Amino acid sequence: MTVAARFYVQSTTTHEGATANHVQMGAVCRGAANSEWASATPCGSISMHIRNDAAFVQFEQGAEYEVTFRKVEKPVIGDGHSIQAFKPSYGGWVCGVCGFYPAAGTKQQWEQDAKPEDLDWSKHDEHFKG
């Protein structure tokens, strides 16, 4: 099952020197086109920090967007997924599929110059490779 909702862009904020820009959205709950969903969810908000400039410029102040929520499967123990090393802006390496952190390997995972191949991912494999 999916749930659709409509949101409008309340504000966009560009942060000079930052790694992400901000979009704040509020629920659209006026008018006949929105009456069905708004009767059940008359208010709401979405706040996003976006690092991709091409995506950020798609959000226009005051414009309305339809958002579809669909439940997705999350990684489970023994599902066999391979490590997809990812380094988010806020910290050290993680698996981009499940968010699992490696154990400290020959380099600590939080060091700026650490490479995914230098880290100990054995606990990830024990957990997900089953």
Backbone as XML, in Angstrom:
<?xml version="1.0"?>
<chain id="A" units="angstrom">
  <residue number="1" name="MET">
    <atom name="N" x="0.830" y="-1.172" z="0.000"/>
    <atom name="CA" x="0.000" y="0.000" z="0.000"/>
    <atom name="C" x="0.881" y="1.244" z="0.000"/>
  </residue>
  <residue number="2" name="THR">
    <atom name="N" x="0.444" y="2.263" z="-0.685"/>
    <atom name="CA" x="1.147" y="3.543" z="-0.676"/>
    <atom name="C" x="0.221" y="4.616" z="-0.126"/>
  </residue>
  <residue number="3" name="VAL">
    <atom name="N" x="0.817" y="5.673" z="0.370"/>
    <atom name="CA" x="0.077" y="6.826" z="0.864"/>
    <atom name="C" x="0.623" y="8.047" z="0.126"/>
  </residue>
  <residue number="4" name="ALA">
    <atom name="N" x="-0.247" y="8.795" z="-0.517"/>
    <atom name="CA" x="0.167" y="10.000" z="-1.233"/>
    <atom name="C" x="-0.242" y="11.233" z="-0.438"/>
  </residue>
  <residue number="5" name="ALA">
    <atom name="N" x="0.586" y="12.239" z="-0.494"/>
    <atom name="CA" x="0.308" y="13.502" z="0.186"/>
    <atom name="C" x="0.868" y="14.631" z="-0.657"/>
  </residue>
  <residue number="6" name="ARG">
    <atom name="N" x="0.387" y="15.824" z="-0.420"/>
    <atom name="CA" x="0.894" y="16.995" z="-1.140"/>
    <atom name="C" x="1.502" y="17.964" z="-0.143"/>
  </residue>
  <residue number="7" name="PHE">
    <atom name="N" x="2.686" y="18.450" z="-0.514"/>
    <atom name="CA" x="3.411" y="19.403" z="0.313"/>
    <atom name="C" x="3.831" y="20.592" z="-0.542"/>
  </residue>
  <residue number="8" name="TYR">
    <atom name="N" x="3.922" y="21.757" z="0.075"/>
    <atom name="CA" x="4.413" y="22.941" z="-0.624"/>
    <atom name="C" x="5.709" y="23.395" z="0.021"/>
  </residue>
  <residue number="9" name="VAL">
    <atom name="N" x="6.534" y="24.052" z="-0.762"/>
    <atom name="CA" x="7.819" y="24.522" z="-0.263"/>
    <atom name="C" x="7.598" y="25.823" z="0.498"/>
  </residue>
  <residue number="10" name="GLN">
    <atom name="N" x="7.825" y="25.752" z="1.810"/>
    <atom name="CA" x="7.714" y="26.942" z="2.663"/>
    <atom name="C" x="8.956" y="27.811" z="2.540"/>
  </residue>
  <residue number="11" name="SER">
    <atom name="N" x="10.122" y="27.137" z="2.478"/>
    <atom name="CA" x="11.365" y="27.905" z="2.368"/>
    <atom name="C" x="12.481" y="27.035" z="1.818"/>
  </residue>
  <residue number="12" name="THR">
    <atom name="N" x="13.411" y="27.703" z="1.156"/>
    <atom name="CA" x="14.665" y="27.068" z="0.750"/>
    <atom name="C" x="15.782" y="27.953" z="1.283"/>
  </residue>
  <residue number="13" name="THR">
    <atom name="N" x="16.801" y="27.321" z="1.828"/>
    <atom name="CA" x="17.906" y="28.075" z="2.409"/>
    <atom name="C" x="19.216" y="27.534" z="1.879"/>
  </residue>
  <residue number="14" name="THR">
    <atom name="N" x="20.001" y="28.429" z="1.287"/>
    <atom name="CA" x="21.330" y="28.068" z="0.812"/>
    <atom name="C" x="22.323" y="28.469" z="1.890"/>
  </residue>
  <residue number="15" name="HIS">
    <atom name="N" x="23.131" y="27.529" z="2.293"/>
    <atom name="CA" x="24.124" y="27.780" z="3.349"/>
    <atom name="C" x="25.504" y="27.889" z="2.714"/>
  </residue>
  <residue number="16" name="GLU">
    <atom name="N" x="26.034" y="29.091" z="2.635"/>
    <atom name="CA" x="27.365" y="29.296" z="2.066"/>
    <atom name="C" x="28.416" y="28.517" z="2.859"/>
  </residue>
  <residue number="17" name="GLY">
    <atom name="N" x="29.237" y="27.788" z="2.151"/>
    <atom name="CA" x="30.315" y="27.040" z="2.782"/>
    <atom name="C" x="29.878" y="25.751" z="3.436"/>
  </residue>
  <residue number="18" name="ALA">
    <atom name="N" x="28.581" y="25.468" z="3.470"/>
    <atom name="CA" x="28.090" y="24.229" z="4.090"/>
    <atom name="C" x="28.040" y="23.115" z="3.041"/>
  </residue>
  <residue number="19" name="THR">
    <atom name="N" x="27.889" y="21.898" z="3.507"/>
    <atom name="CA" x="27.827" y="20.760" z="2.587"/>
    <atom name="C" x="26.420" y="20.479" z="2.097"/>
  </residue>
  <residue number="20" name="ALA">
    <atom name="N" x="25.408" y="21.159" z="2.646"/>
    <atom name="CA" x="24.027" y="20.903" z="2.234"/>
    <atom name="C" x="23.186" y="22.168" z="2.328"/>
  </residue>
  <residue number="21" name="ASN">
    <atom name="N" x="22.139" y="22.212" z="1.521"/>
    <atom name="CA" x="21.159" y="23.290" z="1.570"/>
    <atom name="C" x="19.874" y="22.727" z="2.171"/>
  </residue>
  <residue number="22" name="HIS">
    <atom name="N" x="18.973" y="23.604" z="2.607"/>
    <atom name="CA" x="17.812" y="23.162" z="3.360"/>
    <atom name="C" x="16.518" y="23.485" z="2.631"/>
  </residue>
  <residue number="23" name="VAL">
    <atom name="N" x="15.580" y="22.524" z="2.621"/>
    <atom name="CA" x="14.231" y="22.721" z="2.096"/>
    <atom name="C" x="13.251" y="22.387" z="3.213"/>
  </residue>
  <residue number="24" name="GLN">
    <atom name="N" x="12.326" y="23.308" z="3.485"/>
    <atom name="CA" x="11.280" y="23.088" z="4.488"/>
    <atom name="C" x="9.944" y="23.075" z="3.763"/>
  </residue>
  <residue number="25" name="MET">
    <atom name="N" x="9.162" y="22.013" z="3.983"/>
    <atom name="CA" x="7.876" y="21.862" z="3.306"/>
    <atom name="C" x="6.757" y="21.696" z="4.323"/>
  </residue>
  <residue number="26" name="GLY">
    <atom name="N" x="5.574" y="22.170" z="3.954"/>
    <atom name="CA" x="4.387" y="22.026" z="4.789"/>
    <atom name="C" x="3.276" y="21.358" z="3.994"/>
  </residue>
  <residue number="27" name="ALA">
    <atom name="N" x="2.358" y="20.716" z="4.689"/>
    <atom name="CA" x="1.249" y="20.014" z="4.044"/>
    <atom name="C" x="0.311" y="20.988" z="3.344"/>
  </residue>
  <residue number="28" name="VAL">
    <atom name="N" x="-0.157" y="20.599" z="2.165"/>
    <atom name="CA" x="-1.180" y="21.353" z="1.441"/>
    <atom name="C" x="-2.516" y="20.767" z="1.874"/>
  </residue>
  <residue number="29" name="CYS">
    <atom name="N" x="-3.358" y="21.564" z="2.475"/>
    <atom name="CA" x="-4.627" y="21.016" z="2.981"/>
    <atom name="C" x="-5.825" y="21.867" z="2.590"/>
  </residue>
  <residue number="30" name="ARG">
    <atom name="N" x="-5.689" y="22.695" z="1.583"/>
    <atom name="CA" x="-6.791" y="23.533" z="1.142"/>
    <atom name="C" x="-7.214" y="23.100" z="-0.255"/>
  </residue>
  <residue number="31" name="GLY">
    <atom name="N" x="-8.434" y="23.388" z="-0.610"/>
    <atom name="CA" x="-8.929" y="23.131" z="-1.958"/>
    <atom name="C" x="-9.477" y="21.730" z="-2.157"/>
  </residue>
  <residue number="32" name="ALA">
    <atom name="N" x="-10.318" y="21.596" z="-3.175"/>
    <atom name="CA" x="-10.980" y="20.322" z="-3.466"/>
    <atom name="C" x="-10.002" y="19.223" z="-3.835"/>
  </residue>
  <residue number="33" name="ALA">
    <atom name="N" x="-8.931" y="19.561" z="-4.555"/>
    <atom name="CA" x="-7.962" y="18.546" z="-4.989"/>
    <atom name="C" x="-7.261" y="17.876" z="-3.815"/>
  </residue>
  <residue number="34" name="ASN">
    <atom name="N" x="-7.230" y="18.541" z="-2.675"/>
    <atom name="CA" x="-6.526" y="18.020" z="-1.498"/>
    <atom name="C" x="-7.456" y="17.541" z="-0.403"/>
  </residue>
  <residue number="35" name="SER">
    <atom name="N" x="-8.749" y="17.652" z="-0.603"/>
    <atom name="CA" x="-9.701" y="17.382" z="0.482"/>
    <atom name="C" x="-9.676" y="15.939" z="0.963"/>
  </residue>
  <residue number="36" name="GLU">
    <atom name="N" x="-9.478" y="14.981" z="0.055"/>
    <atom name="CA" x="-9.530" y="13.579" z="0.471"/>
    <atom name="C" x="-8.415" y="13.234" z="1.454"/>
  </residue>
  <residue number="37" name="TRP">
    <atom name="N" x="-7.184" y="13.520" z="1.088"/>
    <atom name="CA" x="-6.095" y="13.162" z="1.994"/>
    <atom name="C" x="-6.006" y="14.130" z="3.167"/>
  </residue>
  <residue number="38" name="ALA">
    <atom name="N" x="-6.323" y="15.394" z="2.953"/>
    <atom name="CA" x="-6.197" y="16.388" z="4.022"/>
    <atom name="C" x="-7.207" y="16.170" z="5.141"/>
  </residue>
  <residue number="39" name="SER">
    <atom name="N" x="-8.328" y="15.516" z="4.846"/>
    <atom name="CA" x="-9.293" y="15.250" z="5.911"/>
    <atom name="C" x="-8.720" y="14.278" z="6.943"/>
  </residue>
  <residue number="40" name="ALA">
    <atom name="N" x="-7.775" y="13.434" z="6.528"/>
    <atom name="CA" x="-7.154" y="12.480" z="7.446"/>
    <atom name="C" x="-5.832" y="13.010" z="8.001"/>
  </residue>
  <residue number="41" name="THR">
    <atom name="N" x="-5.142" y="13.833" z="7.225"/>
    <atom name="CA" x="-3.849" y="14.379" z="7.637"/>
    <atom name="C" x="-3.837" y="15.873" z="7.332"/>
  </residue>
  <residue number="42" name="PRO">
    <atom name="N" x="-4.467" y="16.681" z="8.185"/>
    <atom name="CA" x="-4.602" y="18.105" z="7.872"/>
    <atom name="C" x="-3.334" y="18.932" z="8.044"/>
  </residue>
  <residue number="43" name="CYS">
    <atom name="N" x="-2.295" y="18.366" z="8.635"/>
    <atom name="CA" x="-1.057" y="19.132" z="8.765"/>
    <atom name="C" x="0.125" y="18.187" z="8.754"/>
  </residue>
  <residue number="44" name="GLY">
    <atom name="N" x="1.289" y="18.711" z="8.458"/>
    <atom name="CA" x="2.504" y="17.913" z="8.433"/>
    <atom name="C" x="3.651" y="18.744" z="7.910"/>
  </residue>
  <residue number="45" name="SER">
    <atom name="N" x="4.859" y="18.236" z="8.063"/>
    <atom name="CA" x="6.026" y="18.954" z="7.563"/>
    <atom name="C" x="7.096" y="17.960" z="7.131"/>
  </residue>
  <residue number="46" name="ILE">
    <atom name="N" x="7.905" y="18.398" z="6.199"/>
    <atom name="CA" x="9.075" y="17.645" z="5.733"/>
    <atom name="C" x="10.234" y="18.625" z="5.734"/>
  </residue>
  <residue number="47" name="SER">
    <atom name="N" x="11.331" y="18.224" z="6.318"/>
    <atom name="CA" x="12.536" y="19.039" z="6.347"/>
    <atom name="C" x="13.663" y="18.209" z="5.747"/>
  </residue>
  <residue number="48" name="MET">
    <atom name="N" x="14.333" y="18.747" z="4.729"/>
    <atom name="CA" x="15.405" y="18.005" z="4.070"/>
    <atom name="C" x="16.661" y="18.864" z="3.953"/>
  </residue>
  <residue number="49" name="HIS">
    <atom name="N" x="17.796" y="18.240" z="4.166"/>
    <atom name="CA" x="19.090" y="18.836" z="3.875"/>
    <atom name="C" x="19.591" y="18.121" z="2.639"/>
  </residue>
  <residue number="50" name="ILE">
    <atom name="N" x="19.837" y="18.869" z="1.570"/>
    <atom name="CA" x="20.153" y="18.282" z="0.268"/>
    <atom name="C" x="21.558" y="18.698" z="-0.158"/>
  </residue>
  <residue number="51" name="ARG">
    <atom name="N" x="22.385" y="17.705" z="-0.478"/>
    <atom name="CA" x="23.759" y="17.971" z="-0.903"/>
    <atom name="C" x="23.878" y="18.101" z="-2.415"/>
  </residue>
  <residue number="52" name="ASN">
    <atom name="N" x="22.918" y="17.581" z="-3.149"/>
    <atom name="CA" x="22.958" y="17.572" z="-4.602"/>
    <atom name="C" x="22.340" y="18.878" z="-5.120"/>
  </residue>
  <residue number="53" name="ASP">
    <atom name="N" x="23.177" y="19.763" z="-5.676"/>
    <atom name="CA" x="22.688" y="21.067" z="-6.131"/>
    <atom name="C" x="21.626" y="20.935" z="-7.217"/>
  </residue>
  <residue number="54" name="ALA">
    <atom name="N" x="21.785" y="19.964" z="-8.119"/>
    <atom name="CA" x="20.796" y="19.768" z="-9.193"/>
    <atom name="C" x="19.436" y="19.371" z="-8.615"/>
  </residue>
  <residue number="55" name="ALA">
    <atom name="N" x="19.431" y="18.627" z="-7.527"/>
    <atom name="CA" x="18.166" y="18.261" z="-6.871"/>
    <atom name="C" x="17.603" y="19.443" z="-6.092"/>
  </residue>
  <residue number="56" name="PHE">
    <atom name="N" x="18.470" y="20.163" z="-5.404"/>
    <atom name="CA" x="18.021" y="21.290" z="-4.572"/>
    <atom name="C" x="17.266" y="22.340" z="-5.387"/>
  </residue>
  <residue number="57" name="VAL">
    <atom name="N" x="17.755" y="22.666" z="-6.586"/>
    <atom name="CA" x="17.123" y="23.725" z="-7.379"/>
    <atom name="C" x="15.758" y="23.309" z="-7.931"/>
  </residue>
  <residue number="58" name="GLN">
    <atom name="N" x="15.395" y="22.039" z="-7.818"/>
    <atom name="CA" x="14.074" y="21.584" z="-8.261"/>
    <atom name="C" x="12.966" y="22.048" z="-7.330"/>
  </residue>
  <residue number="59" name="PHE">
    <atom name="N" x="13.319" y="22.439" z="-6.111"/>
    <atom name="CA" x="12.327" y="22.854" z="-5.122"/>
    <atom name="C" x="12.149" y="24.363" z="-5.171"/>
  </residue>
  <residue number="60" name="GLU">
    <atom name="N" x="10.989" y="24.792" z="-5.688"/>
    <atom name="CA" x="10.693" y="26.209" z="-5.861"/>
    <atom name="C" x="9.822" y="26.711" z="-4.709"/>
  </residue>
  <residue number="61" name="GLN">
    <atom name="N" x="10.189" y="27.841" z="-4.176"/>
    <atom name="CA" x="9.419" y="28.467" z="-3.091"/>
    <atom name="C" x="7.943" y="28.561" z="-3.489"/>
  </residue>
  <residue number="62" name="GLY">
    <atom name="N" x="7.043" y="28.048" z="-2.660"/>
    <atom name="CA" x="5.605" y="28.105" z="-2.897"/>
    <atom name="C" x="5.054" y="27.019" z="-3.800"/>
  </residue>
  <residue number="63" name="ALA">
    <atom name="N" x="5.913" y="26.303" z="-4.538"/>
    <atom name="CA" x="5.448" y="25.238" z="-5.438"/>
    <atom name="C" x="4.964" y="24.039" z="-4.619"/>
  </residue>
  <residue number="64" name="GLU">
    <atom name="N" x="4.023" y="23.280" z="-5.207"/>
    <atom name="CA" x="3.461" y="22.106" z="-4.539"/>
    <atom name="C" x="3.997" y="20.838" z="-5.180"/>
  </residue>
  <residue number="65" name="TYR">
    <atom name="N" x="4.198" y="19.804" z="-4.340"/>
    <atom name="CA" x="4.752" y="18.530" z="-4.788"/>
    <atom name="C" x="3.941" y="17.394" z="-4.191"/>
  </residue>
  <residue number="66" name="GLU">
    <atom name="N" x="3.747" y="16.357" z="-4.978"/>
    <atom name="CA" x="3.098" y="15.162" z="-4.451"/>
    <atom name="C" x="4.186" y="14.215" z="-3.974"/>
  </residue>
  <residue number="67" name="VAL">
    <atom name="N" x="4.008" y="13.673" z="-2.801"/>
    <atom name="CA" x="4.961" y="12.750" z="-2.187"/>
    <atom name="C" x="4.253" y="11.425" z="-1.990"/>
  </residue>
  <residue number="68" name="THR">
    <atom name="N" x="4.904" y="10.343" z="-2.389"/>
    <atom name="CA" x="4.332" y="9.013" z="-2.203"/>
    <atom name="C" x="5.185" y="8.252" z="-1.202"/>
  </residue>
  <residue number="69" name="PHE">
    <atom name="N" x="4.539" y="7.759" z="-0.160"/>
    <atom name="CA" x="5.217" y="6.951" z="0.854"/>
    <atom name="C" x="4.903" y="5.489" z="0.584"/>
  </residue>
  <residue number="70" name="ARG">
    <atom name="N" x="5.946" y="4.701" z="0.458"/>
    <atom name="CA" x="5.808" y="3.269" z="0.204"/>
    <atom name="C" x="6.776" y="2.539" z="1.123"/>
  </residue>
  <residue number="71" name="LYS">
    <atom name="N" x="6.280" y="1.608" z="1.883"/>
    <atom name="CA" x="7.137" y="0.837" z="2.777"/>
    <atom name="C" x="8.108" y="0.004" z="1.943"/>
  </residue>
  <residue number="72" name="VAL">
    <atom name="N" x="9.370" y="0.013" z="2.352"/>
    <atom name="CA" x="10.394" y="-0.769" z="1.658"/>
    <atom name="C" x="10.991" y="-1.780" z="2.635"/>
  </residue>
  <residue number="73" name="GLU">
    <atom name="N" x="11.536" y="-2.826" z="2.080"/>
    <atom name="CA" x="12.162" y="-3.847" z="2.914"/>
    <atom name="C" x="13.494" y="-3.339" z="3.449"/>
  </residue>
  <residue number="74" name="LYS">
    <atom name="N" x="13.750" y="-3.598" z="4.712"/>
    <atom name="CA" x="15.024" y="-3.212" z="5.286"/>
    <atom name="C" x="15.936" y="-4.438" z="5.326"/>
  </residue>
  <residue number="75" name="PRO">
    <atom name="N" x="17.248" y="-4.228" z="5.380"/>
    <atom name="CA" x="18.163" y="-5.355" z="5.463"/>
    <atom name="C" x="17.880" y="-6.197" z="6.710"/>
  </residue>
  <residue number="76" name="VAL">
    <atom name="N" x="17.992" y="-7.503" z="6.575"/>
    <atom name="CA" x="17.770" y="-8.403" z="7.699"/>
    <atom name="C" x="18.959" y="-9.345" z="7.851"/>
  </residue>
  <residue number="77" name="ILE">
    <atom name="N" x="19.112" y="-9.901" z="9.031"/>
    <atom name="CA" x="20.199" y="-10.818" z="9.308"/>
    <atom name="C" x="20.168" y="-11.958" z="8.297"/>
  </residue>
  <residue number="78" name="GLY">
    <atom name="N" x="21.335" y="-12.257" z="7.723"/>
    <atom name="CA" x="21.461" y="-13.374" z="6.797"/>
    <atom name="C" x="20.933" y="-13.120" z="5.400"/>
  </residue>
  <residue number="79" name="ASP">
    <atom name="N" x="20.634" y="-11.864" z="5.048"/>
    <atom name="CA" x="20.094" y="-11.604" z="3.709"/>
    <atom name="C" x="21.150" y="-11.701" z="2.612"/>
  </residue>
  <residue number="80" name="GLY">
    <atom name="N" x="22.431" y="-11.760" z="2.991"/>
    <atom name="CA" x="23.504" y="-11.983" z="2.025"/>
    <atom name="C" x="23.968" y="-10.754" z="1.268"/>
  </residue>
  <residue number="81" name="HIS">
    <atom name="N" x="23.530" y="-9.547" z="1.645"/>
    <atom name="CA" x="23.959" y="-8.389" z="0.858"/>
    <atom name="C" x="25.445" y="-8.119" z="1.038"/>
  </residue>
  <residue number="82" name="SER">
    <atom name="N" x="26.043" y="-7.597" z="-0.022"/>
    <atom name="CA" x="27.461" y="-7.246" z="-0.010"/>
    <atom name="C" x="27.627" y="-5.846" z="0.549"/>
  </residue>
  <residue number="83" name="ILE">
    <atom name="N" x="28.800" y="-5.592" z="1.085"/>
    <atom name="CA" x="29.114" y="-4.273" z="1.625"/>
    <atom name="C" x="29.188" y="-3.271" z="0.483"/>
  </residue>
  <residue number="84" name="GLN">
    <atom name="N" x="28.518" y="-2.168" z="0.664"/>
    <atom name="CA" x="28.649" y="-1.036" z="-0.253"/>
    <atom name="C" x="29.132" y="0.122" z="0.602"/>
  </residue>
  <residue number="85" name="ALA">
    <atom name="N" x="30.454" y="0.270" z="0.658"/>
    <atom name="CA" x="31.062" y="1.270" z="1.539"/>
    <atom name="C" x="30.612" y="2.673" z="1.151"/>
  </residue>
  <residue number="86" name="PHE">
    <atom name="N" x="30.222" y="3.446" z="2.147"/>
    <atom name="CA" x="29.713" y="4.801" z="1.955"/>
    <atom name="C" x="30.209" y="5.655" z="3.106"/>
  </residue>
  <residue number="87" name="LYS">
    <atom name="N" x="30.662" y="6.853" z="2.802"/>
    <atom name="CA" x="31.137" y="7.754" z="3.849"/>
    <atom name="C" x="30.271" y="9.007" z="3.853"/>
  </residue>
  <residue number="88" name="PRO">
    <atom name="N" x="29.279" y="9.057" z="4.756"/>
    <atom name="CA" x="28.438" y="10.255" z="4.829"/>
    <atom name="C" x="29.233" y="11.447" z="5.340"/>
  </residue>
  <residue number="89" name="SER">
    <atom name="N" x="28.693" y="12.641" z="5.121"/>
    <atom name="CA" x="29.406" y="13.865" z="5.491"/>
    <atom name="C" x="29.608" y="13.988" z="6.994"/>
  </residue>
  <residue number="90" name="TYR">
    <atom name="N" x="28.807" y="13.292" z="7.794"/>
    <atom name="CA" x="28.858" y="13.482" z="9.236"/>
    <atom name="C" x="29.772" y="12.502" z="9.956"/>
  </residue>
  <residue number="91" name="GLY">
    <atom name="N" x="30.435" y="11.594" z="9.247"/>
    <atom name="CA" x="31.268" y="10.672" z="10.008"/>
    <atom name="C" x="32.007" y="9.650" z="9.183"/>
  </residue>
  <residue number="92" name="GLY">
    <atom name="N" x="32.290" y="8.514" z="9.840"/>
    <atom name="CA" x="33.105" y="7.472" z="9.244"/>
    <atom name="C" x="32.333" y="6.566" z="8.303"/>
  </residue>
  <residue number="93" name="TRP">
    <atom name="N" x="33.039" y="5.585" z="7.789"/>
    <atom name="CA" x="32.481" y="4.652" z="6.807"/>
    <atom name="C" x="31.350" y="3.811" z="7.391"/>
  </residue>
  <residue number="94" name="VAL">
    <atom name="N" x="30.361" y="3.535" z="6.551"/>
    <atom name="CA" x="29.266" y="2.624" z="6.870"/>
    <atom name="C" x="28.940" y="1.829" z="5.612"/>
  </residue>
  <residue number="95" name="CYS">
    <atom name="N" x="28.192" y="0.745" z="5.780"/>
    <atom name="CA" x="27.645" y="0.036" z="4.625"/>
    <atom name="C" x="26.457" y="0.857" z="4.134"/>
  </residue>
  <residue number="96" name="GLY">
    <atom name="N" x="26.451" y="1.215" z="2.864"/>
    <atom name="CA" x="25.381" y="2.026" z="2.301"/>
    <atom name="C" x="24.062" y="1.299" z="2.182"/>
  </residue>
  <residue number="97" name="VAL">
    <atom name="N" x="24.056" y="-0.020" z="2.336"/>
    <atom name="CA" x="22.820" y="-0.794" z="2.272"/>
    <atom name="C" x="22.131" y="-0.816" z="3.631"/>
  </residue>
  <residue number="98" name="CYS">
    <atom name="N" x="22.900" y="-1.122" z="4.681"/>
    <atom name="CA" x="22.282" y="-1.354" z="5.991"/>
    <atom name="C" x="22.697" y="-0.362" z="7.073"/>
  </residue>
  <residue number="99" name="GLY">
    <atom name="N" x="23.740" y="0.431" z="6.834"/>
    <atom name="CA" x="24.188" y="1.391" z="7.837"/>
    <atom name="C" x="25.113" y="0.813" z="8.885"/>
  </residue>
  <residue number="100" name="PHE">
    <atom name="N" x="25.544" y="-0.440" z="8.715"/>
    <atom name="CA" x="26.426" y="-1.116" z="9.657"/>
    <atom name="C" x="27.816" y="-0.473" z="9.625"/>
  </residue>
  <residue number="101" name="TYR">
    <atom name="N" x="28.385" y="-0.184" z="10.808"/>
    <atom name="CA" x="29.729" y="0.375" z="10.903"/>
    <atom name="C" x="30.751" y="-0.752" z="10.965"/>
  </residue>
  <residue number="102" name="PRO">
    <atom name="N" x="31.909" y="-0.574" z="10.331"/>
    <atom name="CA" x="32.959" y="-1.586" z="10.472"/>
    <atom name="C" x="33.611" y="-1.472" z="11.844"/>
  </residue>
  <residue number="103" name="ALA">
    <atom name="N" x="34.248" y="-2.559" z="12.259"/>
    <atom name="CA" x="35.079" y="-2.497" z="13.463"/>
    <atom name="C" x="36.373" y="-1.798" z="13.076"/>
  </residue>
  <residue number="104" name="ALA">
    <atom name="N" x="37.098" y="-1.313" z="14.051"/>
    <atom name="CA" x="38.376" y="-0.672" z="13.747"/>
    <atom name="C" x="39.297" y="-1.698" z="13.100"/>
  </residue>
  <residue number="105" name="GLY">
    <atom name="N" x="39.881" y="-1.355" z="11.977"/>
    <atom name="CA" x="40.819" y="-2.239" z="11.285"/>
    <atom name="C" x="42.227" y="-1.720" z="11.470"/>
  </residue>
  <residue number="106" name="THR">
    <atom name="N" x="42.986" y="-1.740" z="10.405"/>
    <atom name="CA" x="44.346" y="-1.224" z="10.499"/>
    <atom name="C" x="44.353" y="0.288" z="10.644"/>
  </residue>
  <residue number="107" name="LYS">
    <atom name="N" x="43.253" y="0.918" z="10.295"/>
    <atom name="CA" x="43.059" y="2.353" z="10.534"/>
    <atom name="C" x="41.721" y="2.510" z="11.235"/>
  </residue>
  <residue number="108" name="GLN">
    <atom name="N" x="41.605" y="3.465" z="12.111"/>
    <atom name="CA" x="40.323" y="3.708" z="12.753"/>
    <atom name="C" x="39.331" y="4.211" z="11.713"/>
  </residue>
  <residue number="109" name="GLN">
    <atom name="N" x="38.087" y="3.779" z="11.812"/>
    <atom name="CA" x="37.092" y="4.138" z="10.802"/>
    <atom name="C" x="36.808" y="5.622" z="10.720"/>
  </residue>
  <residue number="110" name="TRP">
    <atom name="N" x="37.118" y="6.379" z="11.771"/>
    <atom name="CA" x="36.796" y="7.805" z="11.782"/>
    <atom name="C" x="37.918" y="8.669" z="11.247"/>
  </residue>
  <residue number="111" name="GLU">
    <atom name="N" x="39.088" y="8.080" z="10.953"/>
    <atom name="CA" x="40.187" y="8.880" z="10.415"/>
    <atom name="C" x="39.818" y="9.389" z="9.035"/>
  </residue>
  <residue number="112" name="GLN">
    <atom name="N" x="40.176" y="10.613" z="8.763"/>
    <atom name="CA" x="39.826" y="11.228" z="7.488"/>
    <atom name="C" x="40.407" y="10.476" z="6.292"/>
  </residue>
  <residue number="113" name="ASP">
    <atom name="N" x="41.609" y="9.916" z="6.447"/>
    <atom name="CA" x="42.259" y="9.254" z="5.305"/>
    <atom name="C" x="42.013" y="7.744" z="5.256"/>
  </residue>
  <residue number="114" name="ALA">
    <atom name="N" x="41.125" y="7.237" z="6.117"/>
    <atom name="CA" x="40.833" y="5.793" z="6.111"/>
    <atom name="C" x="40.164" y="5.405" z="4.800"/>
  </residue>
  <residue number="115" name="LYS">
    <atom name="N" x="40.507" y="4.230" z="4.316"/>
    <atom name="CA" x="39.901" y="3.687" z="3.107"/>
    <atom name="C" x="39.090" y="2.456" z="3.508"/>
  </residue>
  <residue number="116" name="PRO">
    <atom name="N" x="37.981" y="2.177" z="2.813"/>
    <atom name="CA" x="37.124" y="1.063" z="3.232"/>
    <atom name="C" x="37.858" y="-0.270" z="3.279"/>
  </residue>
  <residue number="117" name="GLU">
    <atom name="N" x="38.821" y="-0.455" z="2.388"/>
    <atom name="CA" x="39.563" y="-1.725" z="2.371"/>
    <atom name="C" x="40.516" y="-1.869" z="3.554"/>
  </residue>
  <residue number="118" name="ASP">
    <atom name="N" x="40.783" y="-0.778" z="4.267"/>
    <atom name="CA" x="41.651" y="-0.821" z="5.444"/>
    <atom name="C" x="40.891" y="-1.195" z="6.717"/>
  </residue>
  <residue number="119" name="LEU">
    <atom name="N" x="39.578" y="-1.302" z="6.625"/>
    <atom name="CA" x="38.749" y="-1.504" z="7.807"/>
    <atom name="C" x="38.314" y="-2.956" z="7.948"/>
  </residue>
  <residue number="120" name="ASP">
    <atom name="N" x="37.953" y="-3.324" z="9.144"/>
    <atom name="CA" x="37.528" y="-4.689" z="9.453"/>
    <atom name="C" x="36.008" y="-4.792" z="9.335"/>
  </residue>
  <residue number="121" name="TRP">
    <atom name="N" x="35.546" y="-5.387" z="8.244"/>
    <atom name="CA" x="34.115" y="-5.544" z="7.986"/>
    <atom name="C" x="33.630" y="-6.945" z="8.370"/>
  </residue>
  <residue number="122" name="SER">
    <atom name="N" x="34.433" y="-7.729" z="9.077"/>
    <atom name="CA" x="34.079" y="-9.131" z="9.366"/>
    <atom name="C" x="32.783" y="-9.247" z="10.162"/>
  </residue>
  <residue number="123" name="LYS">
    <atom name="N" x="32.516" y="-8.338" z="11.077"/>
    <atom name="CA" x="31.266" y="-8.405" z="11.852"/>
    <atom name="C" x="30.049" y="-8.190" z="10.952"/>
  </residue>
  <residue number="124" name="HIS">
    <atom name="N" x="30.205" y="-7.316" z="9.961"/>
    <atom name="CA" x="29.124" y="-7.115" z="8.979"/>
    <atom name="C" x="28.846" y="-8.439" z="8.263"/>
  </residue>
  <residue number="125" name="ASP">
    <atom name="N" x="29.906" y="-9.094" z="7.800"/>
    <atom name="CA" x="29.712" y="-10.330" z="7.059"/>
    <atom name="C" x="29.129" y="-11.435" z="7.936"/>
  </residue>
  <residue number="126" name="GLU">
    <atom name="N" x="29.553" y="-11.506" z="9.199"/>
    <atom name="CA" x="28.976" y="-12.492" z="10.120"/>
    <atom name="C" x="27.474" y="-12.247" z="10.286"/>
  </residue>
  <residue number="127" name="HIS">
    <atom name="N" x="27.109" y="-10.994" z="10.367"/>
    <atom name="CA" x="25.715" y="-10.613" z="10.618"/>
    <atom name="C" x="24.820" y="-10.811" z="9.386"/>
  </residue>
  <residue number="128" name="PHE">
    <atom name="N" x="25.281" y="-10.343" z="8.235"/>
    <atom name="CA" x="24.422" y="-10.346" z="7.059"/>
    <atom name="C" x="24.659" y="-11.505" z="6.088"/>
  </residue>
  <residue number="129" name="LYS">
    <atom name="N" x="25.844" y="-12.074" z="6.073"/>
    <atom name="CA" x="26.098" y="-13.201" z="5.172"/>
    <atom name="C" x="25.591" y="-14.500" z="5.769"/>
  </residue>
  <residue number="130" name="GLY">
    <atom name="N" x="25.406" y="-14.492" z="7.100"/>
    <atom name="CA" x="24.832" y="-15.635" z="7.806"/>
    <atom name="C" x="25.664" y="-16.845" z="7.666"/>
  </residue>
</chain>
